[in-house]
Amino acid sequence: MTQDICQVTIINQQRIAQARKQMPDDTTLVEIAETFKLLGDPTRVKILQALAVTELCVCDLAALLEMTSSAISHQLRLLRARGIVRFRKQGKMVYYALDDSHVQTLVEVSLCHVTEC
């Protein structure tokens, strides 16, 4: 028998009710899953790590990641659509940054989890 599953079936209704009460609605859960799917790409994670340090333009990100500006723009478009990054225009330059402190926290906690800091 495997060690990682229960040996008997006992349903704890109190715990189920507690978990159900805290469970977000299905729409919210789908949005969370879509966000994690988006973060499942190493290039996008690199972009987020860079933007966690400072705001950068597409040219900066392309040079940093050794990719084309077109490829970086595509990734930023996806991240922007989910509200993960935002941009600001300054003259002819467009700078990208993490959208808010929640995204910053998500990046920091993910790094901490992986590196066991």
N, C-alpha and C positions, 0 to 999 in steps of 0.2 A: 504493500500500500504506500501511496505517496504521503509525504510528511507535510505538504503544503495545502491540504484541504481537510475539512472537518471529517471526522470519522462517523459522526452521527448528524442527523438533520434536526435541529432545534431552532425554531423561528422566534426571535426576540422582538415582539411587537412594539415594545417601548422604543427600542433603538431604531426600528424601521420608521416609526412615527416621527422620531426626532430628526432622522436624516431627511425624510420626506418634507418636513416643515421647512428645512433649510435649503431644499433643492430649488434652484432657479427654474423659471419656466423654460419650455423647450426652445423657444426662439433665442433666449439668452444663451442656453447651452450650445446651440448651433453656432452662434457668434463666437463663443469661446473656442470651440473646436476649429472654426475657420481661422481664428487668430493663431492658434498653435500650428495649424497646417502651414500658414504663411511663414511662421518662424522656423519651420522645418527645413529651410533651405540655407546651406552654409554661406552663400553669398549675401543673403539678406541679414544673417546673423553678423557677418563681418561689418556690414554697413551700420547696423545698430550699435555694435561695439565701438566703431569709430565715432558715431554721432553721440555716444554716451560721454565721450571726451570733450568734443567741441562741435559746433556747427560747421558744416563743410558744403562746398558747392559740388556739382556733378563732376567738374574737372578734377577737383581735389580727390574725390572718392575714386574716380577712374584711375588716377595716378597711384593712389594708395593701394588699390586692389589689383592693379595691372590689368584693367579691363577697358573696354571701349565706353565712351560716354553714353552711347546708345543703350548698351547693356545695363549700365548703372541707372539711367533714366527709366528704363522699363521696371527695374526692381523698385525704385523709389515710387513709381506710379502705383504699384501694388500695395506698398506699405502706406502710402498716403490715403488710398481708398479705404483702408481699414482703420484709419485714424492713428496710425503708429508713428508716423513722421508728419511734420508740417514744414512749410517753406515760407520764406520771406524774400521779397524782392528788394534789392538795393541797387538802384541804377540799372545797369545791364546784367547784374549778377543775381543769381537765385541761390540762397543758402538754405540748407536743410538741417533740421534738428529733430530730436525726439519730441513727440507731440506734447507729452506732459510727464509729471513726476511718476505716474503709474507705470509708464513705459520704461522710464529710467529704473524704477524698482524691479520691474520684470527682468530687465537685462542684468542688473546687479545680482539678483537672487539666482538667476539661471547660472551665471558664472560661478557664484559661490557654491551652488549645488554640485556642479561638475568638478570644481577644484577642491571641494570639501574644505573651504576656508573656515 
